[in-house]
Amino acid sequence: MSLVVQKYGGTSVGTIERIRNVASRVARTYDDGNDVVVVVSAMAGETNRLVALANEMCEFPSDREYDVLVSTGEQVTIALLSMCLQSMGYNAKSYLGSQIPMLTDNAHAKARIKAIEDKKIREDLKNGTIVIVAGFQGIDADGNVTTLGRGGSDTSAVAVAAALKADVCEIYTDVDGVYTTDPRMVPAARKIEKISYEEMLEMASLGAKVLQIRSVEFAKKYGVVIHVRSSFDDKPGTLVMKEDEEMETVLVSGIAFNKDETKISIFGVPDHPGIAAQIFSPLSHANITVDMIIQNVSSDGATDMTFTVPKADFKKALKIVEEVAKEIGARGVSSDDSIAKISIIGVGMRSHSGIASKMFQTLAQERVNIQMISTSEIKVSCVIDAKYTELAVRVLHEAFGLSLETDDEE
């Protein structure tokens, strides 16, 4: 008998008919002799509807009440799925994050999981019950409802799988696996049979929306094998797992892109120790993640700093930076919300040279200007003008031989 954790996203549970389809799939897994825990998102579009209600009520809703509101979407889904399974003759029981409980810190809308109490779930499983858990949500030490941010149900599922030491965490979504890049942009993109935690972590952090980055961090830390699959068919998907020798032979595994970032520049910054901390500490205190950073020293001894932040935090970040610029006597601030980050990822890059130069040459041939560059052991990222995103992805995908061969059977 195996312990299987399954997660179904909003599209998979978007209608009553689709919830019935999920229930049938869960029942088959249970009938195969497995213990089953299911983590679900809100029905497709429901979270957006709730966020719109909050914004209609007031311009800046309090973080606490925002979480109380948007967490209700998953409550509907867990109840409906449990009802469906019960009507089919199965024992099923639903839990809110606060009922397990799933303990988090108090960073509303961006909470991080600290611990999961597994006693209730294990007792239910022992009694042959299928456990249905609300994803995306938890509770802090003071009893406040918290949410984990967009895509947080993936994190909930992997965290539950880690706590229960599950054999596999199946992430069911509207795609049938992880591809070399977005197939909607490059029709010749290939499905990847298996990918390392490190590569998936880079792809998730760089804009690939198949898995949420914190879910991959959890999986890597606790050795949880993730199987990304489609909820609409039974085909094998992509295994996210520990790196093996076969993976190392591939130079570039995928091309990721992200148009949800913005660029902020602060000019004429006094060049003395501690100045970077003065600029970035207020952003950190506001829970704003800074990604790429470039610093240039000008001839007058001052420096210019350019960095990127998520588009969702752009207005807040810009306001903070403008205030800091006045405090430190900087010359000015500029911003650009029409950028894209293009990245090539592959564990094979560790032992091969020339990958970055090939990327730069490929973009140069298409007259795509590179504004910023960032590298790690297994990735190279470039910031470009957003209007060149599709062109850049297509030419890089072709340049690194990632396109689907005509005789492949995917």
N, C-alpha and C positions, 0 to 999 in steps of 0.2 A: 504494500500500500504506500502511495506517495502522497505528500502534502503539496497541493497545487494552489498558488495564489493567482487569481485572474483579475485583470483590471479592464474595465470597459469605459471608453471615452464617451463624450457627449453625443457624437454622431451615432455610435453604436446603440445608445439608449434614447435616441431622439424622438421616437414615437412608441405608442403602446405595442404596435406590431413588432418593432425592433426589440423592445424589452422582452416580448415573448420569445423572440429568436435567441436572445441572450440566455433566457431561462432554459431553453431547450439545450443549448450548448453546455451550460453549467450542469444540467441534469445528466448529460452524456458523460461528462468528466467524472461525476459522482458515481454513475452506474458502472464505470470502468474500475471501480474499487478505490478511488482516491478520496482523501479528505479535501474539501474545497472551501476556500475563503475568497469571496468576491469583493473587489473594491470598485465603486462606480463614481462617475462624474455626474454633474447635473445634466438634464436633457439639453440637447443642442440649442443654443440661443438663449437659454434660461438665465445664465449668469450675466450675459450682456443686457438682458431685459432688466434684471435687478440693479445693475450698475446704472442704467439709464434712469431708473426711478430715483436712485440716490442723487444723481446729478440734477434731476428735475426738482427735487425737494430743496436742495441748497448747493451752492457752488463748491463749498469745501466741507463735506460731511466728516464727522469725527471718525477717526480710524476704528475705534471700538464699535460704534454703531454700524459702520460700513461692513465689518466682519459679521456682525449679527445678521445683517440683511442678506449678504451674498452667500452665506453658508446654508441658507434654507433650500437652495436648489437641489443639493444632494439628498436632503431629507425626503423629498418627494420620490426620487429615484429608488432609494433603498427600500422604501415602503412598497412601492409598486412591484419591484422585482421579487421581494419576499412574498407578497400576496400571490404573484403568478406561480412561484415554485410551490407554495402551499396548496394552490388549487390543482396542481399536478400530482399531489400526493407526497411531496417531500417536506421534511422538517426544515424550515428556514427561519432565520432570526436576523433582524436588522439592528445595527448600532450606529449612532452618531459618533463622531470623533471624541466628544466629551464623555460618552458612556463607556468607552473601552477601559480607561481613557487613553487618548493619544496626547501626551504632554509635550508642550512646545514652549519656546520663549515668548516674550510679550511684544514682539515686533509685528504689530497688526498688518495684515495684507502681505507680509513677507516672512511669516513666522517659520522658525526652524524646529524640527522635531528633536526633542531631548531624550524621550524615553517612551516606550509603549508597554502598558500592562497587558500581559498575554493570558492571564488566568481565566477570564471569562471565555475568551475565544477557545482556549484549550479544553475547557469543560464542555462547551457546546460541541466541539469536534468529536470529543470522546463519546458523546451521546448520539452521534450520527447526524448532527445538525449542519446544514450549510449556512455559513456565516456571511452576512452581507454588511459591508462596512462603507460608510460615507467617506469618500476621498476628499482631499483639499482642505480639511479642517481638523482642528484640535482644540485644546484648552490649555490656558497658562496656569501658573501657580496660584493666581488669585481667582480662578474660576471663570475667567473671561473667555468667550469664544474667540478663536483665532483662525485665520486662513493662511495657506502656504504660498499664495501667489498663483498666477496663471500656470496651468500645467501641473499643479500641486497634487493631483490625484495619482500621477505616476510615482511621485515621491512617497505618497501614502502607501501605495501598493508595495513598493520595494522595501520600505521600512517595515511593513507588516511581515513580508516574506523573510526579512532578516531576523526580526524578533522571534518568529516561529521556526526559523531554520528550515524554511520550505525547500523542496527539491527544485522548484522552478517558479519563476514569476512570469506569467504570460500577460503581455500587454497587448490587448486587442484594440485596434483602431480602424480608421477608414482606409489605411494603406496596408499592403501585405508584407511590409518589411522595410529595411533601411536600404536606400538606393545610393548610387554613386553621386547623384545630385537630384534635384527636384525633377521628376519625370514630366511635370507640366511645363517646365522650361526647356528641358532637353529630352525629347521623346526616346532617344536612344540610351537613356540612363539604364544601368543594370542593377538588379537586386543583389545585395551582398549576402552571401550565405552565412558568414560569421564575421564578427568585427570585435576588436579588442575593446576593453573598457576605456583605455587611453584614447583610442581613435573616436569612440562614441562620445566620450567626454568633450573632446575638442569640437566634434560636429555639433553637439547639443549647445555648447557655449558660443559657437560661431554662427548660429542661426538655423540649423537643421531642427525642425519642429516635431520630429518623430518622437523624441523622448525629452523630458525635462531634465536639465543639467543635474539637479540635486538627486534625482532618482538614480542617475548613473554613478554619482559619488557614493551613494549608499551601497549600490550593487558592488562597486569595486572594493569598498572598505570591508564588506562582509562576505564577499565572494558569492553573491546571489547571481545565478544565471538568469538572464532575461531573454524571453522569446517574444520578439515583436511580430504580431500576426494580424491578419485581417479578420474582422468579426463577421464578414460576409461570405467567407469560403473556408475550406479546411486545408488549404495549401500550407506547407511549411513556410515560415517567415525568415527572420534573421536572428541568429543567436548572438547575444552580447555577452562576452565571456573573457576569461583570462587569455592573454596573448599566447599564441603558439608559433612554432617554426614556420608553418605555412603562411601565416599572416605577414611574417617578416620579409617574405620574398616579394611582396607587392610594394612598389615605391610609393604610389599615391592611391589611397583607397577611395577618396571622395572629394568633391568640391562643395563647399558650403558657402552660403551667402546670407547676409543680414542687412535688411533695409530699415531696421527698427533702431538705428543708432543715430546720434547727432554729434556734431563737432563743435567744441567751444575753444576759443583762443583768447589768451590774456597777454597783452603786449606791454613791454617796458616794465617788467617785473624787477625790482631791486635784487641784485645778485649777492645774497648773503646766506649763511647757514640758517636753516629753519623756515625759510620762505615757502618751500614746497608744502611743509606741514601746515602753515597758515592758510594755504589755498585749499588743500585737500581734506583737512580735518573736518571743517564744517560740512562738506559733502558726505563724509563718512558718518557723521552724527545724524545726518538726515536720511541715512540708509540708502544713499545713492551710490551705485556701483560705477567706478571709473575704470575704463578698459585701457585703451591704448594711450600712451603719453609720449609726447615729443617735446624736448627742450632745446632751444637754440640760443646761443650767446651772441648778442649784437656787438657792434664796434664800440658803443658807448658804455659797455660794461653791464648793461641791463640784459635781461633774458626775456624770450618769448616762450610761452607754454601753450601747447595744443593738446587736447585730450578728447576722448569720446565718452558719452554717457547714453543710457537707454532713452529712446524717444519719449517713453512714458514719463520720464523724470526731467525732460528737457526744460520746461518752464521753471520748475522749482530750482534746478541746478543753475540756470542762467541768472536767476534772481540772486542766489547765494554768491555766485562768482562776481557779479556786478558790485555787490556790497563789499566783498573781500577786496576787490580791486581798488575801491576808494580808500579802504583802511590802510592798505600797504603802499598806496601812491603809484599804482600801475598806470600806464598811459591810456589803456582802453581795453575793451572786450568786443569780440565779434563772434558770430555763431553761424552754423550752416546745418540745416535739417534735411538737406537733399544729398545725403551721402549713402554709400553702401560699402560693406566690408566683404571682400571676396577672399576665401581661404582654401588652400590645398592641404589635405591631411593624409598622413600615412606613417605607420611605424617603421616602414622600410626606409624612410628618410634618415633615420639615425645613422645608417651605415653607408649612405650614398651621397656624393657631392653633386653640385650642379643643378639641383632641383629648383632652388630659388632663382638662379639666373635664367633658367628655362621659362619660369613663370613670368619674370620681368620682360624677357624678350618677346614672349607671346603677346603680352599686353601692349608692348611698344609697337609691334607690327600692326596692331589695330588702332594705334594712336590713342590709347587709353592712358591718361595721365594718372600716376600714382601719387596720392597726397600724403599717405602715412604708411609705414611698414612695421610689422611686428612679427617676431619669430619665436618658436619654441623648438624643442627637440624633434617634434613630429608634425609641425605645421608652419606655414608661412601665410600671413594675412596682409592684405593691402586695402587701404581705404581709397575709393574712387568716387567719381560723380555718379549719383544714383541712376542717371539715364543710360549709363553704359553697363548696367548690371547683367542683363540677359546676354549681351554680346560677350562680356568677359567670361561668364560661366560656360557658354557654349564653346568658345575657342580653347579654354583651358581644359575642358572635359575631353575635347578631341586631341589636344596636344599631348596629354598624358595617357592616351590610349584607353580611356574608360568607357567608350561607347560600346553599345551592344553589337556583337558580331551578327551578321546576317544568318549564320547557321546555328546560333545559340537557341536553346529552347528554354525560355524563362516562363 
